[in-house]
Amino acid sequence: MENKCDNLSLYIINELNNQDKKQFEDHLLKCAKCQQELKSIQETWQMLSYDVEETEVPESLKSQVMDFVFEENKFLKHEEKIEAEQISFKERILSVAKRHFSPLSTAVTAILIICLIGFYWNILQLKDTIESLENKAADPTQIVTTYSLTGQSLAASATGSAYLLQEGTETSLVIALNNMPITKGNEVYQVWLLKNGNRQSAGTLIPDQNGSGLITYRLPPEYSFEDIGITLEPNPFNTQPQGQKVLGT
């Protein structure tokens, strides 16, 4: 139920429509509280009217007040914009997805975004690979030294060639053999690099049915050798020669 007493202030400043004003005046005739408050306000107003001269508000003051209001509004909007920009990229994506998509669509969108990121990452990896290949192409492999290998003993008819290759800072030894006797059981041909009487294993190989074989060995940095020897070993796990020498430089 409406409390008519609440309309007292509106009645005083003449902001009630005709119907509400008539209803309040009827209420005022019956309400001692409103009568007393109205009387008190009127007496106070009459007292003030003797001391205060009514003055028109300057247009400049109105303009200043309105400018302040608009500037304050702009400031608040600017603050809201800054706060919105501080939201992380992830939160904005999720917020947009929740507003415009169903849970299923949001999940699919998230998967597509992840795939897009993965695709972009693969492109970067491919770019690095291409640059690496271009660098290698700019620094081609060069044959530094060529060695001839001569067969002996049971591999007297065998021949071989060894190539010392330089590719950038890496050095590799490539050995190609022909007419090698076929191995039996666990036998392998093992390559040895000789320097100052010491032997360093450069790997093992088993020739194919035509007696041909190829082995590549990457040398340790700044490593050098004097000669190359190949032996027929009973097993592929020897750290020093145990079998018969069959080829050498």
Residue pairs with C-beta under 8 A, 6 or more apart in sequence:
4 23
4 24
4 27
4 31
4 34
5 27
5 31
5 33
5 34
7 16
7 20
7 24
7 27
8 24
8 34
8 37
8 38
10 16
10 20
11 21
11 24
11 25
11 28
11 38
12 38
12 41
16 24
27 34
28 34
28 35
28 38
87 95
93 113
94 106
97 105
97 106
97 109
97 110
98 106
101 109
136 167
136 168
139 167
139 168
140 167
141 165
141 166
141 167
142 165
142 166
142 167
143 163
143 164
143 165
143 166
144 164
144 165
144 166
144 171
145 163
145 164
146 161
146 162
146 163
146 164
147 161
147 162
147 163
147 164
147 228
147 249
148 159
148 160
148 161
148 162
148 249
149 159
149 160
149 161
149 162
149 175
149 177
149 228
149 230
149 247
149 248
149 249
150 159
150 247
150 248
150 249
151 157
151 158
151 159
151 160
151 179
151 246
151 247
152 245
152 246
152 247
152 248
153 244
153 245
153 246
154 181
154 232
154 244
154 246
155 179
155 180
155 181
155 232
155 246
155 247
157 179
158 177
158 178
158 179
158 180
158 181
158 211
158 246
158 247
159 177
159 178
159 179
160 175
160 176
160 177
160 178
160 230
160 247
161 175
161 176
162 173
162 174
162 175
162 176
162 228
162 249
163 173
163 174
163 175
164 171
164 172
164 173
165 171
165 172
165 173
165 174
169 221
170 218
171 218
171 219
171 223
172 216
172 217
172 218
172 219
173 193
173 202
173 216
173 217
173 218
173 219
174 214
174 215
174 216
175 191
175 202
175 214
175 215
175 216
175 217
175 228
175 230
176 212
176 213
176 214
177 189
177 205
177 207
177 211
177 212
177 213
177 214
177 230
177 247
178 211
178 212
179 211
180 189
180 207
180 211
180 212
180 213
180 246
181 211
181 232
181 246
182 207
182 209
182 211
183 189
183 206
183 207
183 232
185 234
186 234
186 235
186 236
187 206
187 232
187 233
187 234
187 235
187 243
188 204
188 205
188 206
188 232
188 233
188 235
188 236
189 204
189 205
189 206
189 207
189 213
189 230
189 231
189 232
189 233
189 246
190 201
190 203
190 204
190 230
190 231
190 232
190 233
190 236
190 238
190 241
190 243
191 201
191 202
191 203
191 204
191 205
191 215
191 217
191 228
191 229
191 230
192 199
192 200
192 201
192 202
192 228
192 229
192 230
192 231
192 241
193 199
193 200
193 201
193 202
193 225
193 227
193 228
194 200
194 225
194 226
194 227
194 228
194 229
195 224
195 225
195 226
196 226
199 229
199 240
199 241
200 223
200 225
201 238
201 239
202 215
202 217
202 228
203 215
203 216
203 217
204 215
204 233
204 236
205 213
205 214
205 215
206 213
207 213
227 248
227 249
228 248
228 249
229 241
229 245
229 247
229 248
229 249
230 245
230 246
230 247
230 248
231 241
231 242
231 243
231 244
231 245
231 246
232 243
232 244
232 246
233 241
233 242
233 243
234 242
234 243
